[in-house]
């Protein structure tokens, strides 16, 4: 199964007491599918994978597969600190019907390229599903080099990459080498604000967390890219960039609370989520910060 186009990393809604809000989850997934997204990625960074125990991970996967019901492919994050744990998560994902799995390099214990390559090879060998490498050095403190990725792609270990490194130079080298070698390697950008640049580098799609809030702008951008309408691609990128200010307007919040917290707050204001509850110990946006997010939504016409 080929993953191309817009594949949002699904934000996981919680009830006020921290349980999975299945009703909001279904509403959000259906909203994105109705908007025309090409796939969904559950249990990524936006999906609170690192805050989720095994029971919550299973609950999220089961409900996602049930709700999607085959309408689009579903990628599942199997992210954990060790290879053994990633393999355990991958086996559960396969059992529950995932179409592909996504893993980062190991983290907490800092490892070198040899161990990282072995990590991906062992996951690939253990579970018969397409394996995507998730390049997110801000969280795992390891940057996956183009050379490492290309070696694993040549050996059939990696089906693709979700690049959230923010390193556009590295991504360009990677897409160029992939194209020149004719490798079967799907390259997806994890950007929100320079997806147009990724498409100019021959990316196969995007995985923007902001697509939870406004899936339409990214779907239309992908279609414009397919049609070669670069003026429209840039115009839509400008629209998305204005909306992305929701993560910048909050006061006194940083990191996860400002990023995913802003997405959840926007989804609550739009009536998609019932709450903007965050996983412990992350604090939800409140008061003036909620109003600041609302002002951005009004400025782009998403909220009256």
C-alpha positions in Angstrom: 0.0 0.0 0.0 1.5 3.3 -1.1 1.2 6.2 1.3 1.0 9.5 -0.5 -0.7 12.8 -0.1 -1.9 14.3 3.2 -1.6 12.0 6.2 -2.5 13.9 9.3 -1.0 12.7 12.6 -4.2 12.3 14.6 -4.5 14.3 17.8 -5.9 12.1 20.6 -8.9 13.7 22.4 -9.4 13.1 26.1 -12.3 13.5 28.5 -12.0 15.8 31.5 -10.8 12.9 33.6 -8.2 11.8 31.1 -10.0 8.9 29.3 -10.0 8.5 25.6 -12.9 10.6 24.2 -14.2 8.1 21.6 -17.0 10.4 20.4 -14.6 13.3 19.7 -12.1 10.9 18.2 -14.7 9.6 15.7 -15.9 13.1 14.9 -12.3 14.3 14.2 -11.4 11.3 12.1 -14.5 11.5 10.0 -14.0 15.2 9.5 -10.5 14.7 8.1 -11.6 11.8 5.9 -14.6 13.8 4.6 -12.1 16.6 3.8 -10.2 14.2 1.5 -7.1 13.2 3.4 -5.2 10.3 2.0 -4.3 8.5 5.2 -4.1 8.9 8.9 -1.2 8.4 11.4 -2.3 7.5 15.0 0.0 7.4 18.0 2.5 9.9 16.8 3.8 12.9 18.7 0.5 14.7 18.2 -1.3 11.5 19.2 0.4 11.5 22.6 2.2 8.2 22.0 4.8 8.8 24.7 2.1 9.5 27.3 0.1 6.3 26.4 0.5 3.0 28.3 -0.1 -0.3 26.5 -3.9 -0.3 27.2 -4.3 3.3 25.9 -2.3 2.4 22.7 -4.5 -0.6 22.1 -7.7 1.5 22.7 -6.6 4.2 20.2 -5.6 1.7 17.5 -8.8 -0.4 17.9 -11.0 2.7 17.7 -9.1 4.2 14.8 -9.3 1.1 12.7 -13.0 0.7 13.5 -13.8 4.3 12.6 -11.8 4.5 9.5 -13.2 1.2 8.3 -10.9 0.9 5.3 -11.6 4.3 3.8 -8.0 5.4 4.0 -4.8 3.6 5.1 -3.8 3.9 8.8 -0.2 4.2 10.0 0.4 3.4 13.7 3.3 4.7 15.8 5.2 2.0 17.6 7.5 4.4 19.3 9.3 3.5 22.5 12.7 3.7 24.1 13.9 0.2 23.2 13.8 -2.2 20.2 12.1 -4.9 22.1 9.2 -2.6 23.2 8.8 -1.3 19.6 8.5 -4.8 18.3 5.9 -5.6 20.9 3.9 -2.5 19.9 4.3 -3.4 16.2 2.9 -6.9 16.7 -0.2 -5.4 18.4 -0.6 -2.9 15.6 -0.5 -5.7 13.0 -3.0 -7.8 15.0 -5.4 -4.8 15.1 -5.2 -4.1 11.4 -2.6 -1.4 10.9 -1.5 -0.7 7.3 2.0 0.5 8.3 4.1 1.1 11.4 6.2 4.1 12.3 9.3 4.0 14.6 11.8 6.5 15.8 15.4 5.8 16.6 15.8 4.5 20.2 16.0 7.2 22.8 17.1 7.9 26.4 20.1 5.8 25.8 22.1 7.5 23.1 23.2 5.1 20.4 25.3 5.3 17.2 24.4 4.6 13.6 25.2 0.9 13.8 22.8 0.4 16.6 20.1 2.6 15.0 20.3 0.6 11.8 20.1 -2.7 13.7 17.0 -1.3 15.6 15.1 -0.7 12.3 16.3 -4.0 10.8 15.1 -5.9 13.9 11.6 -4.3 13.8 11.3 -4.9 10.0 12.3 -8.6 10.4 9.9 -9.1 13.3 6.7 -7.7 11.8 5.5 -8.0 8.2 4.2 -4.4 7.8 5.7 -1.5 5.9 8.1 0.3 8.3 8.5 4.1 8.3 11.3 5.8 10.1 10.2 8.9 12.0 13.0 11.5 12.0 12.4 13.8 14.9 15.7 14.7 16.6 14.1 17.3 18.9 12.5 14.4 20.8 14.9 11.5 20.4 18.2 13.5 20.1 19.3 11.6 17.0 19.2 12.8 13.5 18.7 10.1 10.9 21.3 10.9 8.1 20.4 10.5 4.4 23.1 7.8 4.2 21.6 5.7 6.9 18.1 6.0 5.5 19.2 5.2 2.0 21.1 2.1 3.1 18.0 0.8 4.9 15.9 1.7 1.9 18.2 -0.2 -0.5 18.0 -3.2 1.7 14.2 -3.1 1.8 14.0 -2.3 5.5 12.3 1.1 5.2 9.2 1.8 3.2 9.4 5.5 3.9 10.3 8.3 6.2 8.3 10.9 8.1 10.7 13.8 8.3 10.1 16.1 11.2 13.7 17.1 11.6 13.2 20.6 10.3 16.4 20.1 8.3 15.3 21.0 4.8 18.8 20.7 3.4 19.1 17.1 4.5 15.6 16.4 3.2 16.5 17.8 -0.2 19.6 15.6 -0.4 17.5 12.6 0.6 14.8 13.2 -2.1 17.4 13.9 -4.7 19.3 10.6 -4.0 16.1 8.7 -3.8 15.0 10.0 -7.2 18.4 9.5 -8.8 18.6 5.9 -7.6 15.0 5.1 -8.3 14.4 3.8 -4.8 11.0 2.8 -3.7 11.0 5.1 -0.6 8.1 7.3 0.4 9.2 10.6 1.8 6.7 12.6 3.8 7.3 16.0 5.3 6.3 16.6 8.9 6.2 20.4 8.4 3.2 22.6 8.7 4.7 25.9 7.4 7.0 24.9 4.5 5.1 22.0 2.9 5.4 23.9 -0.3 9.2 23.7 -0.1 9.0 20.0 0.6 6.8 19.5 -2.5 9.4 21.5 -4.6 11.9 18.9 -3.3 9.7 16.0 -4.6 8.1 15.0 -1.3 5.4 12.3 -1.6 3.1 14.1 0.8 2.8 15.8 4.2 2.0 14.8 7.8 1.0 18.1 9.3 -0.5 18.2 12.8 -2.3 21.4 11.8 -4.4 19.3 9.4 -6.4 18.2 12.4 -7.5 21.8 12.7 -7.9 22.6 9.0 -7.5 19.5 6.8 -9.0 21.3 3.7 -6.1 23.7 3.2 -3.6 20.8 3.1 -5.8 18.6 0.9 -6.2 21.5 -1.6 -2.5 22.2 -1.5 -1.7 18.6 -2.3 -4.1 18.6 -5.2 -2.6 21.9 -6.5 0.8 20.3 -6.3 -0.4 17.3 -8.3 -1.7 19.7 -11.0 1.5 21.7 -11.1 -0.2 24.9 -9.9 2.6 26.3 -7.9 1.0 29.7 -7.3 -1.9 28.0 -5.6 0.5 25.8 -3.6 2.1 28.9 -2.2 -1.2 30.7 -1.6 -2.5 27.7 0.4 0.8 27.5 2.3 0.4 31.2 3.3 -3.1 30.4 4.6 -1.8 27.4 6.6 1.1 29.5 8.0 -1.3 32.2 9.3 -3.3 29.5 11.1 -0.1 28.0 12.5 0.2 31.1 14.6 -2.0 29.3 17.2 1.1 27.7 18.6 2.9 31.1 18.9 0.3 33.3 20.5 0.0 31.7 23.9 1.7 33.3 26.9 3.8 31.4 29.4 3.5 28.0 27.6 6.2 26.2 25.7 6.7 22.8 24.1 3.9 20.3 24.1 1.5 22.5 25.9 1.9 25.3 23.3 1.9 22.9 20.3 -0.5 20.0 20.7 -2.2 22.1 23.4 -3.0 24.7 20.8 -4.3 22.1 18.4 -6.6 20.6 21.0 -7.8 24.1 22.1 -8.6 25.0 18.5 -10.4 21.7 18.0 -12.4 22.4 21.1 -13.3 25.9 19.9 -14.4 24.5 16.6 -16.7 21.9 18.3 -14.7 18.9 17.2 -13.4 18.1 20.7 -15.4 18.4 23.9 -12.3 19.4 25.9 -8.7 20.5 25.5 -7.6 18.1 28.2 -3.9 17.2 28.1 -2.1 14.1 29.4 -0.5 14.4 32.8 1.6 16.4 33.7 0.9 18.7 30.7 -1.4 21.6 31.5 -4.2 22.5 29.1 -4.4 26.1 27.8 -6.8 28.3 29.8 -8.2 31.8 29.9 -6.4 34.4 27.9 -4.5 31.7 26.0 -7.8 30.1 24.8 -8.9 33.5 23.6 -5.6 34.1 21.8 -6.1 30.8 19.9 -9.7 31.8 19.2 -8.6 35.2 17.7 -6.3 33.4 15.3 -9.1 31.1 14.2 -11.3 34.1 13.6 -8.6 35.9 11.7 -8.5 33.0 9.2 -12.2 32.6 9.0 -12.5 29.3 10.8 -14.4 30.7 13.8 -17.1 33.4 13.8 
